[in-house]
Amino acid sequence: MPNRPQNTDEILERLTAGNARFVRGEPRFAVVTKEKLADLARVQRPYATIVGCSDSRVAPERIFDADMGELFIIRVAGNAISPEVMGSIQFAALHLETPLFVVLGHEGCGAVTAALDAIHRGAQQPSRIQRLLDNIIPGLAGIDSTLAPDEELRRAVEANVRWSMHQITETPEAKMRATEGKMKLVGAVYELATGMVRFLPADA
């Protein structure tokens, strides 16, 4: 494994370069050696935490062309924030000390689509799915129901990423680490058709 980068700009550059290799079909880390497995059995030192969706088409190690042990990945439908997800984020911050956190949404997200259907069309879901959607719905309050369906979903996916980011940044631990300069949080959206990851502007 390359040396673990500490600077968040360097980490973002590494993720961006890995995604470019993935899009070109030139991955570096398609094969895992026995030596790598033995090394990882001793310790893990990931340099970034990815909070992403459980969608089977959005595998962070693949789309960022990262080696095993480089990314700490938390996946749940709709990249929804729950106490369990928050606990995993806190573990990454306090014990693994990953300096970069990425909330990764994706085009065509089924959980976000279901949340929009609940808000704008009164759709009902079984209780446990509804509990998941309840963690997404507050972030979609400003989405215009008169938009074309594709545009409605595009805006909702980005809004959901920013809603997840907002919940993370409001925790005391995140505020403390950000003040200390030990944490950077960014949002991104994965494009299913192209394989590209689009990082969202920080000031939007």
N, C-alpha and C positions, 0 to 999 in steps of 0.2 A: 504494500500500500504506500502511495506517496506520503510524504510528511504531512501531518495534519495542519492545515492552514489555520491561523488564528484571526487574521484580519477578515472582516465580513465582506469587504469588497473583493478580496481574493477568492473567498468561498463562492460568491455570486458568479465570478468569472469562471470558476471551475464547473459550476452547475450549468452555466450557459454553454460552455464549450462541450460539455458532455451531451447536452441536448442537441447541439449541432451535429455531433457525431452520430447520435441516434437517428436524426432525420436523414443524414446522408447514407445510413446503413453501414457505418464503419465503427461498430462498438469495440472498445478495448477490453471490456470485462465480461465477455460472454462465457468464459470458462473459469471455473474455480479450482485451484490446485489443492492437493492435500496439505501442502505447506501453509497455504492461506487458512485452511480450516483449523490447523493446529495452532496457528498464531491467534486466530479469533477465539479459540477455546480458552485462551488465557485471559484476554481482556478485550473490551470494546472501547474505541475512542472515536465515535462519530463526530464529524465537524458540523453537521447541520441536522436540524429536526424538521421533518416534513409532516404537516397535518393535512391529510388528503382524504379523498372519497374512497369508499370500498369498491367502486366500479372496477370490474375485472380488466377493463381496457386501459386503466390508468395506474401502472406499476412504477412508482418513483425510481427504483433502482434502474429500471430499463430506460425510462425516458430521459433520465439524467446520466445514463451510462456510468453509474457509480459502482465501485467495487463493494463486495460484502464488507460490512463493518464501517462504511463511510457515512451512511445515513441512518438516523433513528426515525422510524416511520410510525405514525399514528394514523390509522385509517378507520373511518366510520362513514356510513352513507351520508352524502351531502356535506362532508367535512364539518358536521355539526359539533358544537361545543357542549359537553356535558360534564358533570363532576368527574367521571372516569377519564375523560379526555384531558381535563384540566390537571388531574393527578399525574397523568403520563407526561404532560408538558412540564409540570413542576419537577418531576424526576429528571427529565432531560436537562433542565436548567441547573438544578442543584447538584446532581450526582454525575451527570455526563458533561456538564458545562459546555454544551454546544452554543457557540456565539450567534449562530444564525438560525432563525425559525422562518419557515415558509408555509403559508396557508395556500394549498393548491386545489383550486376548483377545476372544473372541466366543462366544456361544451356539452350540451344535451344531458345535463345531470337529471336523473330520474327523481331524486329526492326533492330537488328544487322545483321541478315540474309539478310534483304532487303538492308541494307547499303552495304554489301559485293556484292550483286547482282548488285547494281548500279555501284560499283567500277570496278568489274572484269568482269561483263557480260553485262554491258550497259543497265540494266533494268530501266524502267521509272515508276514513281509513280505519282498519282495526286498531285497537287501543295502543298497542306498542309502537306501531308505525306512527300513529298520531302523536305519541309522546316525542318521537324523533322530530316530526315536523314542527312541533311546538317550539323546538329549539332553533328552527330556521325562520319561521314566519315573522318574528319581530323585525328582522333585517330586510324584509321585502315590502314593508309598509308603503314605501314611496313609489312602487312600480305601477305604471299606468296600465290599467286593464284594457284600454282601447288600442294598445299597440298591436302590430302584427305579431302573431305567435312567436316567430323566430327572434324578433327584436325584444319582445317581452322576456323570453327566456335568457337571451344574451345579457340583458341588463340585470336580470335577477341573479344569474350566476355570479356576476361581478359584485353585486350588492351583498350576496351571501358570503363571499370571500371577505369583504370588508367588515361584515357583521361579526364573523368569527375573529377577525383581527382585533376588532374593538373589544370584544369580550376578553381576549387575552391581555390586551394592553391595560385593561382596567384592574387587573389583579395587583395586589401590593408587591408581589415578587417581581412581576414584569416591570413595574414602575421603578423599583429599586435598581434592578439590573440595567435598565435603560439609562437611569441617571448615572450609574457607575460606568457606563460605556461598555458593558459586557454583553449586550444583547441587541440584535437588530431583527425586526420583524418585517417581512415583505409578503405581498400577495401576488398570486399568479393564476393564470387560467391555461389549461392544456387544451390544444385544438385537436380533436379526435381525427379529423381527416388528414391533417398535415404532420402531426407528431410534434409540432412546435409548442414550446412553453412561452407564453406572453406574460412578462412581469408587469404588474399594474403600477401606474405612477403613484408616488407616495402622497402627492398633494390633492388627489382627486376626491 
